[in-house]
């Protein structure tokens, strides 16, 4: 019976949303007629019904579990658990730039996000501004229309004179705009089958205990029925705000503006999250727009003394200081707070959902201050130390790398012990495939190979930074050089392969780059000990901070947004990881490849022995590697020959699952499973076999379905091979050699940070050279561009000088 009454009430409310309308007084009056429930003790039926609905919905994955209120979330990632959310829309968000009328597009995107979260099972409330602006628009229109009619009647002319508008009183504008604002919200939410209800409040409503209880009961009832309450201060009757009355003691906050209203409401309703949208990105350590202003990702109580507030927004009566005070009050009451920009056209459409998903948007208020530095502080530390690292002598950087190699041997037992913990945890969790476990595992032989590779890097680092690539005498006593320099700050994101850490660290040191490392959590123990070894080696020349390991709860997507702090991102891991990073890194270059679809083409003039060796090694040596063969292309004349039978027998012996390409399947009566896509990276003991008519057709197939990674031809015909090597447009193209040779260590680079399939900067296995860029150095003697004009006294020489030729003593008098 209770549920039937609730259903009838719900239908009636929805009908009101489409037709007749309840005023705020009706809502308050209806709540006064209901049995009174205290703030802490809502009706038992309400609680029981809400608990039943929540339990059923959580089991279906529709809504987050309710949590015990009283303590705010400590980290952004926990915001996904927020169930009851208050969204505060500032005047600058709701109104247009001319402050007369509403920003309808912005408002529509916000309504869409709120409705989506509401339909997920969350309880959404909106505290909105905009009534004054909407009313101002309506009143101006009415006044202009009235003046134009009077003037036309008076003058008898159609041409109107300049008309001046009277100053419109804010309370009158609010009275004229409230109904239209609510009608707009109702129309927008109806598109998502979501009902709304309007509630107008004043400061007095919170000082009167009876009214507070009534308001609390009304809001709980609306939330129980899946209705979105839209709350605003009753600006038609509210007195002008008193200055400096934001906070009155610890337990009371006066309702001076919608910031304080939202904070008070969030605490009263025990909301999990308050999202305050304004026209700034968040909280800065100094007024936005100043040279040194930095956006604060997280703000902690007690930090308010370290920031300087700017002016208020173009509209509204609050300001950033009022927002911070309201946010801290709500935080103290157990509600988490995020202040973010709701006006930016590129992010408005997903700002609210991004915040709820835990993404790094705006400023997050937290009571829990992390023990270590933030990732932004780590990046600053790395850049500063990286510049010192780049200024060291080549012998000093080489010495650091040699020390790292020695430490790998000296502390072998500690490293293997930490790696054993990671392996045991991964095995016990049962969610890591065998190929990934192999990547995670370290052994004495792996550590020995790592040490050898590091020593190779140490040797090659002698002439890396500061090497002169080109020298030109532009004119007498005007010499130009192009020299190698570090890129800056590198962010390397790698999955569960800890051997990547010392390799990349050594390459960063050799190239003078600062390094930020984000490793997979499955290798946390191993990464920690290897990072400590790297910092121990760096300490010998006081550049310990040049390599930082990000161990906080930073999401990869958030790291990819640090475009002002990071110069290059290098992902090391699955194709999905690389694609995600390429998609997330909007303003930072990404060096890498999203897929490793490598081909081996068996020509009709191929050697049987070479084919079998190369196919086995390319596919079976390390199937999970990005340079493993994924598609075997076979010349048509090889079919139904002993060579083809031996290839099939080899793959079956190695337990490789075969997928038939369309043409190959057409030759067979009983074929293996036909491939779903010829553009597939299996990363396991699986491969596709397809038939081609010629070498040129093999090249065309590679260009159409490959990933420009590594492609191989096996043939004894030198002319055919050379054509293949020239025509195939991939980062690595081999003749009679396994695709597994596409590796920095095997190329003699010492190690690699990854394999790039890009067409600029670096391509193929990227070693030390790929981590360098150049700068131009010009040495003159008072030269000006005017000296080389038609009336000038100097002429360009543009004389190429030997790179090894020193410039000292070469200046001559003009």
VENMO-V985288 format. One record per pair of residues at least 24 apart in sequence whose C-alpha atoms are under 6 Angstrom apart, sorted by the first residue. I is the first residue (numbers start at 1). J is the second residue. Records with the same first field share a line. If there is no record, write none. Layout:
# VENMO-V985288
I->J + J
This chain:
# VENMO-V985288
14->195
24->199 + 200
31->214 + 218
38->213
39->213
62->120 + 121
63->120 + 121
70->334
71->334
72->334 + 335 + 336
73->336
74->366 + 368
76->358
77->358
79->356 + 358
80->356 + 357
82->272
83->122
84->122 + 123 + 271 + 272
85->124 + 271 + 272 + 273 + 274
86->125 + 126 + 274
87->126 + 274 + 275
88->126 + 127 + 128 + 276 + 277
89->128 + 277
90->129 + 277 + 278
91->129 + 130 + 315 + 316
92->279 + 315
93->278 + 342 + 343
94->130
100->133 + 137
101->133 + 134 + 137
109->349
124->228
125->228 + 229
126->230
127->230 + 231 + 232
128->232
131->174 + 177 + 178
132->173 + 174
134->177
135->173 + 174 + 176 + 177
136->173
171->235 + 236
174->235 + 236
175->236
195->227
196->227 + 228 + 229
197->229 + 230
198->230
199->231
200->231 + 232 + 233 + 234
201->233 + 234
202->233 + 234
203->255
259->323
260->326
263->326 + 330
267->330 + 333
271->335
272->335
273->335 + 336 + 337
274->337
275->337 + 338
276->339
277->339 + 340 + 341 + 342
278->341 + 342
279->341 + 343
280->341
281->340 + 341 + 362
282->339 + 340 + 362 + 363
283->363
296->363
297->363
298->363 + 364 + 365
299->365
300->365 + 366 + 367
337->365
338->363 + 364
339->363
360->558
382->514 + 545 + 546
383->514
385->543 + 545 + 546
386->513 + 514 + 546
389->512
390->512
394->462
398->458
400->537 + 538
401->458 + 506
402->455
403->537
404->537
405->451 + 454
418->525 + 526
419->526
422->523
439->497
440->496 + 497
453->750
456->750
457->750
461->510
470->803
471->801 + 803
472->799 + 800 + 801
473->798 + 799
474->796 + 797 + 798
475->796 + 797
477->780 + 811
478->779 + 780
479->778 + 779
480->777 + 778
481->776 + 777
482->775 + 776
483->774 + 775
484->773 + 774
485->772 + 773 + 774
486->511 + 512 + 513 + 772
487->772 + 773
488->513 + 567
489->513 + 514 + 515 + 566 + 567
490->515 + 568 + 569
491->516 + 517 + 569
492->517 + 569 + 570 + 571
493->518 + 519 + 571 + 572
494->519 + 571 + 572 + 573
495->519 + 520 + 573
496->520 + 522 + 523
498->527
503->751
504->753
507->768
514->546
515->547
516->548
517->549 + 550
518->550
557->584
560->585
563->587 + 588
591->756
592->755 + 756
593->756 + 757
596->626 + 709
597->630 + 681 + 706 + 707
598->629 + 630 + 710 + 711
599->629 + 631 + 632 + 711
600->632 + 711 + 712 + 713
601->633 + 634 + 713
602->634 + 714
603->635 + 714 + 715
604->635 + 637 + 638
605->715 + 716
606->714 + 715 + 716
614->738
618->738 + 739 + 740
623->683 + 684 + 685
624->683 + 684
627->739 + 740
630->687
631->687 + 688 + 689
632->689
633->690 + 691
634->691
635->691 + 692 + 693
636->691 + 692 + 693
656->685 + 686
657->686
658->686 + 687 + 688
659->688
660->688 + 689
661->689 + 690
663->691
664->690 + 691
679->705
699->728
708->757
709->757
731->757 + 763 + 764
